[in-house]
Amino acid sequence: MNKTTWREFDPGRRRVLHGSLAIGIAAGLPSLVQAAANAAPPVQVRFLTRDQGADALAHTPGDTYYANMRLLESRSRTNSPMTGMSLADARIAVRDYEAAAAREFTAAECDGIRIALDRLQPVLAARAPLYARTPWSFIKLDDAAEGGMPHTRGAHIVMPAGMAAAFARVARDMRGGQTSKPIEVLLNLLVHEQTHVLERADSALFEPLITQVFGFTRMAPVPTTPWLETHEFANPDGPEVVWAFPLDKIGGQGWLMPHLVVPDLALPRMPDDFQSIGVEVTRTDGGWQVVQEDGTPKRRNLDQIPGYHRHFPFPDEDFHPNEIAAVTLAHWILQDVPDLASRPLMPAVDAWARTALV
């Protein structure tokens, strides 16, 4: 790591550096900023203290995040083999570990994030007013927790300490109106994560994007097997693994269920060892069923399924439609890629967003 970049995240959640950012956001924003500056509502932002962040992570009413975790992923989250520990105790250990990892934002970090939000606000007001009206809330987490990856819980963006520090480093440049690759990445990540906050707050709003544009079908009841239950990974930004993708859209046959799983290792590394797979599923009279082979789900690496990545506007994080939406909408709002309009499905994304995100 250096002062302006840090390692790319595995597709287990989020890449901090998007290789597709070929042009600066500044190239596409000035006219939007000028047109929307007067109409943009004021930014609403809250930085939770260490104690508030710990409480929000551990004790939010109705949050089932830890209650659904499995032993393999619990080991990876705590970097501990959890020898002899029951699943119930392992879940409590992960909860307590992450609550203890909550940190205080520095004044410089808060200032940098506020400057970034002020820079984004006119663009959000012009392109996606729903985002401009939505409050921002941040929890700072030690880089050792959650693989050092930004994510969301409830109405909060959980920001790794390294990312918070990056906002402080680029604050002066942002205040002066400059742009750079690190600034582009940080602005994109803010919009990406706020998309997850909105998805959680109103999942019905985003369902037509997932089904009518991206092509997924919601399965009910959701098929599973003991192997999947043991190996699945609880993505806080895509908690519902309920989506089937029809392979006939990419020249194949049948259906697959995109999934994140953890391999059988004594101490899996998060996110390095996580795997993005497509599990074969089939429709039955009773709903859906996982196709099995030798007692385990029939599955393939998503990277090895011809045409799957090319079907979506961006190949990043296409292991869950919530992630596909967040990647796509961040680019759509910021207009930070030169060939955006020519990418697959973008006319339909544009039509949906102009109506849904007002």
C-alpha positions as CSV (number, residue, x, y, z in Angstrom):
1,M,0.0,0.0,0.0
2,N,1.1,3.6,-0.5
3,K,-0.5,7.0,0.2
4,T,-3.0,7.0,-2.6
5,T,-3.8,3.4,-3.5
6,W,-4.3,0.1,-1.7
7,R,-4.6,-3.5,-2.8
8,E,-7.5,-4.4,-5.0
9,F,-10.2,-6.3,-3.2
10,D,-11.0,-9.8,-4.5
11,P,-14.5,-10.0,-6.1
12,G,-15.7,-11.4,-2.7
13,R,-17.0,-7.9,-2.1
14,R,-15.5,-4.9,-3.7
15,R,-12.4,-3.8,-5.6
16,V,-11.1,-0.6,-4.3
17,L,-9.5,0.3,-7.7
18,H,-11.8,-0.1,-10.7
19,G,-9.6,-0.6,-13.8
20,S,-12.5,0.6,-15.9
21,L,-12.2,4.2,-14.7
22,A,-10.6,5.4,-17.9
23,I,-11.5,9.1,-17.6
24,G,-11.8,11.5,-14.7
25,I,-15.1,12.2,-13.1
26,A,-14.3,15.8,-13.5
27,A,-14.5,15.5,-17.3
28,G,-18.2,14.6,-17.0
29,L,-19.4,16.6,-14.1
30,P,-19.0,20.4,-14.5
31,S,-22.2,20.9,-16.5
32,L,-24.1,18.8,-14.0
33,V,-22.7,20.6,-11.1
34,Q,-23.5,24.0,-12.6
35,A,-27.0,23.0,-13.5
36,A,-27.9,21.4,-10.1
37,A,-25.9,23.3,-7.6
38,N,-28.7,25.7,-6.6
39,A,-31.4,23.0,-6.4
40,A,-29.4,20.4,-4.4
41,P,-30.6,19.8,-0.9
42,P,-28.0,20.1,1.9
43,V,-26.0,17.0,2.6
44,Q,-27.1,15.1,5.7
45,V,-24.2,13.2,7.2
46,R,-23.5,11.5,10.5
47,F,-20.3,9.9,11.8
48,L,-20.9,7.4,14.5
49,T,-18.6,7.4,17.5
50,R,-16.7,4.2,18.4
51,D,-19.4,3.2,21.0
52,Q,-22.2,4.1,18.6
53,G,-20.6,2.1,15.8
54,A,-20.1,-0.9,18.0
55,D,-23.7,-0.8,19.2
56,A,-25.0,-0.5,15.7
57,L,-23.0,-3.5,14.5
58,A,-23.9,-5.7,17.4
59,H,-27.4,-4.7,18.6
60,T,-29.4,-3.3,15.7
61,P,-33.0,-4.6,16.2
62,G,-34.0,-7.1,13.5
63,D,-30.5,-7.5,12.1
64,T,-29.9,-11.2,11.4
65,Y,-26.4,-10.8,9.9
66,Y,-24.5,-12.7,12.6
67,A,-27.4,-15.1,13.2
68,N,-27.0,-16.5,9.7
69,M,-23.2,-17.0,9.7
70,R,-21.6,-20.4,9.3
71,L,-18.5,-21.8,11.0
72,L,-16.1,-21.6,8.0
73,E,-16.8,-17.9,7.3
74,S,-16.7,-17.2,11.1
75,R,-13.1,-18.5,11.2
76,S,-12.2,-16.2,8.3
77,R,-13.8,-13.1,9.9
78,T,-11.9,-13.5,13.2
79,N,-8.7,-15.1,11.8
80,S,-9.1,-17.9,14.3
81,P,-9.6,-21.6,13.9
82,M,-12.3,-21.5,16.6
83,T,-11.3,-25.0,17.7
84,G,-14.0,-26.8,19.7
85,M,-16.4,-23.8,19.4
86,S,-20.0,-24.3,18.7
87,L,-21.7,-22.5,15.8
88,A,-23.7,-20.4,18.3
89,D,-20.6,-19.4,20.2
90,A,-18.8,-18.7,16.9
91,R,-21.5,-16.3,15.8
92,I,-21.2,-14.4,19.1
93,A,-17.4,-14.3,18.8
94,V,-17.7,-12.7,15.3
95,R,-20.2,-10.1,16.6
96,D,-18.0,-9.2,19.5
97,Y,-14.9,-9.1,17.4
98,E,-16.4,-6.7,14.9
99,A,-17.9,-4.5,17.6
100,A,-14.5,-4.3,19.2
101,A,-13.0,-3.2,15.9
102,A,-15.2,0.0,15.7
103,R,-13.0,3.1,15.7
104,E,-13.4,6.9,16.0
105,F,-13.2,9.0,12.9
106,T,-10.6,11.7,13.1
107,A,-11.5,15.3,12.4
108,A,-9.4,15.2,9.2
109,E,-11.3,12.1,8.0
110,C,-14.7,13.6,8.7
111,D,-13.6,16.8,6.8
112,G,-12.4,14.8,3.8
113,I,-15.6,12.8,3.6
114,R,-17.8,15.9,3.9
115,I,-15.9,17.6,1.1
116,A,-16.4,14.5,-1.0
117,L,-20.1,14.5,-0.3
118,D,-20.4,18.2,-1.1
119,R,-18.7,17.5,-4.4
120,L,-21.1,14.6,-5.1
121,Q,-24.3,16.3,-4.0
122,P,-25.1,18.4,-7.1
123,V,-24.4,15.4,-9.3
124,L,-26.7,13.2,-7.2
125,A,-29.4,15.9,-7.3
126,A,-29.2,16.1,-11.1
127,R,-28.8,12.4,-11.9
128,A,-30.5,10.6,-9.0
129,P,-32.4,12.8,-6.6
130,L,-33.3,9.9,-4.4
131,Y,-29.6,9.6,-3.4
132,A,-29.4,13.4,-2.8
133,R,-32.3,13.2,-0.3
134,T,-30.9,10.1,1.5
135,P,-28.9,10.8,4.7
136,W,-25.3,9.4,4.9
137,S,-24.2,7.5,8.0
138,F,-20.7,6.1,8.6
139,I,-19.1,3.6,10.9
140,K,-15.3,3.3,11.0
141,L,-13.9,-0.2,11.3
142,D,-10.3,-1.4,11.9
143,D,-8.8,-2.8,8.7
144,A,-8.4,-6.2,10.3
145,A,-12.2,-6.7,10.4
146,E,-14.3,-7.8,7.4
147,G,-11.2,-8.2,5.3
148,G,-10.7,-4.5,5.3
149,M,-13.5,-4.0,2.9
150,P,-16.2,-1.3,2.8
151,H,-19.7,-2.6,3.1
152,T,-23.0,-1.6,4.7
153,R,-25.1,-2.6,7.7
154,G,-28.6,-1.1,8.1
155,A,-28.5,2.5,7.1
156,H,-24.7,2.8,7.7
157,I,-21.7,2.6,5.4
158,V,-19.0,0.7,7.2
159,M,-15.7,2.2,6.2
160,P,-12.3,0.5,6.7
161,A,-9.8,2.7,8.5
162,G,-7.5,2.8,5.4
163,M,-10.3,4.2,3.3
164,A,-11.2,6.8,5.9
165,A,-7.6,7.9,6.0
166,A,-7.5,8.2,2.2
167,F,-10.3,10.8,2.3
168,A,-8.2,12.9,4.7
169,R,-5.2,12.6,2.4
170,V,-7.0,13.9,-0.7
171,A,-9.2,16.5,1.1
172,R,-7.0,19.4,0.0
173,D,-7.1,18.4,-3.6
174,M,-10.9,17.9,-3.5
175,R,-11.4,21.3,-1.9
176,G,-9.4,22.8,-4.7
177,G,-11.6,21.1,-7.3
178,Q,-8.8,18.8,-8.5
179,T,-9.4,15.2,-9.6
180,S,-7.2,12.1,-9.6
181,K,-7.5,8.4,-9.7
182,P,-7.8,8.0,-5.9
183,I,-10.5,10.7,-5.8
184,E,-12.4,9.1,-8.6
185,V,-12.3,5.7,-6.8
186,L,-13.4,7.2,-3.5
187,L,-16.3,9.0,-5.0
188,N,-17.4,5.9,-6.9
189,L,-17.2,3.8,-3.7
190,L,-19.4,6.2,-1.8
191,V,-22.1,6.0,-4.4
192,H,-21.7,2.2,-4.6
193,E,-22.1,1.8,-0.9
194,Q,-25.0,4.2,-0.7
195,T,-26.7,2.1,-3.4
196,H,-26.6,-0.8,-0.9
197,V,-28.2,1.3,1.8
198,L,-31.0,2.2,-0.6
199,E,-31.4,-1.4,-1.7
200,R,-31.9,-2.5,1.9
201,A,-34.3,0.3,2.6
202,D,-36.5,-0.4,-0.4
203,S,-35.8,-3.7,-2.1
204,A,-39.0,-3.6,-4.1
205,L,-37.8,-0.4,-5.9
206,F,-34.8,-2.3,-7.2
207,E,-36.5,-5.5,-8.1
208,P,-37.5,-4.5,-11.6
209,L,-33.9,-3.6,-12.3
210,I,-32.8,-7.1,-11.2
211,T,-35.6,-9.0,-13.0
212,Q,-36.6,-6.9,-16.0
213,V,-33.2,-5.4,-16.9
214,F,-30.6,-7.9,-15.6
215,G,-32.7,-10.9,-16.2
216,F,-32.8,-12.7,-12.9
217,T,-35.8,-14.6,-11.5
218,R,-36.6,-14.7,-7.8
219,M,-36.8,-18.3,-6.5
220,A,-39.4,-19.3,-3.9
221,P,-38.9,-21.3,-1.9
222,V,-35.1,-20.9,-2.1
223,P,-33.3,-24.2,-2.8
224,T,-30.4,-25.3,-0.6
225,T,-28.4,-28.3,0.5
226,P,-26.3,-29.1,3.5
227,W,-23.2,-28.4,1.5
228,L,-24.3,-24.9,0.6
229,E,-25.4,-24.2,4.1
230,T,-22.0,-25.2,5.4
231,H,-20.0,-23.3,2.8
232,E,-22.1,-20.2,2.1
233,F,-20.8,-16.7,2.9
234,A,-23.1,-14.0,4.3
235,N,-22.6,-10.9,2.1
236,P,-24.0,-8.0,4.1
237,D,-24.8,-6.2,0.9
238,G,-26.5,-9.1,-0.7
239,P,-28.1,-11.0,2.2
240,E,-30.8,-12.7,0.1
241,V,-29.4,-15.5,-2.1
242,V,-32.7,-16.0,-3.9
243,W,-31.9,-15.3,-7.5
244,A,-31.7,-17.6,-10.5
245,F,-30.2,-16.6,-13.9
246,P,-31.5,-18.2,-17.1
247,L,-28.6,-19.5,-19.1
248,D,-30.6,-19.1,-22.4
249,K,-29.8,-15.4,-22.2
250,I,-26.2,-16.2,-22.9
251,G,-26.6,-19.1,-25.3
252,G,-26.8,-21.9,-22.8
253,Q,-29.5,-24.0,-21.2
254,G,-30.9,-24.3,-17.7
255,W,-30.5,-22.0,-14.7
256,L,-27.7,-21.1,-12.3
257,M,-27.8,-19.5,-8.8
258,P,-24.8,-17.1,-8.3
259,H,-23.3,-17.7,-4.9
260,L,-20.3,-16.8,-2.7
261,V,-18.8,-19.8,-0.8
262,V,-15.9,-20.5,1.5
263,P,-13.7,-23.5,0.8
264,D,-12.9,-26.2,3.3
265,L,-9.8,-24.8,5.0
266,A,-8.8,-24.8,8.6
267,L,-8.4,-21.0,8.4
268,P,-9.9,-19.4,5.3
269,R,-8.5,-16.0,4.4
270,M,-11.1,-13.3,3.8
271,P,-11.6,-12.4,1.0
272,D,-8.7,-14.1,-0.7
273,D,-10.1,-17.7,-0.4
274,F,-13.7,-16.9,-1.2
275,Q,-15.1,-18.3,-4.4
276,S,-17.7,-16.9,-6.8
277,I,-19.7,-19.8,-8.2
278,G,-22.8,-20.6,-10.2
279,V,-24.8,-23.4,-8.7
280,E,-27.0,-25.3,-11.1
281,V,-30.7,-25.2,-10.2
282,T,-33.8,-26.5,-11.9
283,R,-37.5,-25.8,-11.7
284,T,-39.7,-28.5,-10.2
285,D,-43.4,-28.8,-9.4
286,G,-42.7,-27.5,-5.9
287,G,-40.5,-24.6,-7.0
288,W,-36.8,-25.0,-7.3
289,Q,-34.1,-27.6,-6.6
290,V,-30.3,-27.6,-6.5
291,V,-28.8,-30.0,-9.1
292,Q,-26.4,-32.4,-7.3
293,E,-23.6,-34.6,-8.4
294,D,-21.9,-37.1,-6.1
295,G,-23.8,-35.6,-3.1
296,T,-22.6,-32.0,-3.7
297,P,-24.2,-29.2,-5.7
298,K,-23.2,-29.1,-9.4
299,R,-21.3,-25.8,-9.7
300,R,-18.9,-23.8,-11.8
301,N,-16.6,-20.9,-11.2
302,L,-18.5,-17.8,-12.6
303,D,-15.4,-16.9,-14.5
304,Q,-15.7,-20.1,-16.5
305,I,-19.3,-19.7,-17.6
306,P,-19.2,-18.4,-21.2
307,G,-21.0,-15.2,-21.7
308,Y,-22.0,-14.6,-18.1
309,H,-19.6,-11.6,-17.4
310,R,-20.4,-10.1,-20.9
311,H,-24.1,-10.1,-20.2
312,F,-23.9,-7.4,-17.6
313,P,-22.6,-3.8,-18.1
314,F,-19.6,-4.5,-15.9
315,P,-18.0,-7.8,-14.9
316,D,-17.2,-6.6,-11.4
317,E,-18.9,-8.4,-8.6
318,D,-21.6,-10.1,-10.6
319,F,-22.0,-12.8,-8.0
320,H,-25.1,-11.0,-6.7
321,P,-27.6,-8.7,-8.4
322,N,-27.3,-6.2,-5.6
323,E,-23.6,-5.9,-6.4
324,I,-24.3,-5.7,-10.1
325,A,-26.7,-2.9,-9.5
326,A,-24.3,-1.0,-7.2
327,V,-21.4,-1.2,-9.7
328,T,-23.6,-0.2,-12.6
329,L,-25.5,2.7,-10.9
330,A,-22.3,4.2,-9.5
331,H,-20.9,4.5,-13.0
332,W,-24.3,5.6,-14.4
333,I,-24.6,8.4,-11.9
334,L,-21.0,9.6,-12.1
335,Q,-20.6,9.1,-15.9
336,D,-17.0,8.1,-15.2
337,V,-16.5,5.6,-18.0
338,P,-16.1,6.7,-21.7
339,D,-18.1,3.9,-23.3
340,L,-20.9,3.7,-20.7
341,A,-23.8,4.1,-23.2
342,S,-22.5,1.3,-25.4
343,R,-22.2,-1.3,-22.7
344,P,-24.7,-4.2,-22.5
345,L,-28.1,-3.4,-21.0
346,M,-27.3,0.3,-20.4
347,P,-30.2,1.7,-22.4
348,A,-32.6,-0.3,-20.2
349,V,-30.6,0.7,-17.0
350,D,-30.9,4.3,-18.1
351,A,-34.6,4.1,-18.6
352,W,-35.2,2.4,-15.3
353,A,-32.9,4.8,-13.3
354,R,-34.5,7.9,-14.8
355,T,-37.9,6.8,-13.4
356,A,-36.9,5.0,-10.2
357,L,-34.3,7.3,-8.7
358,V,-36.1,10.5,-8.8
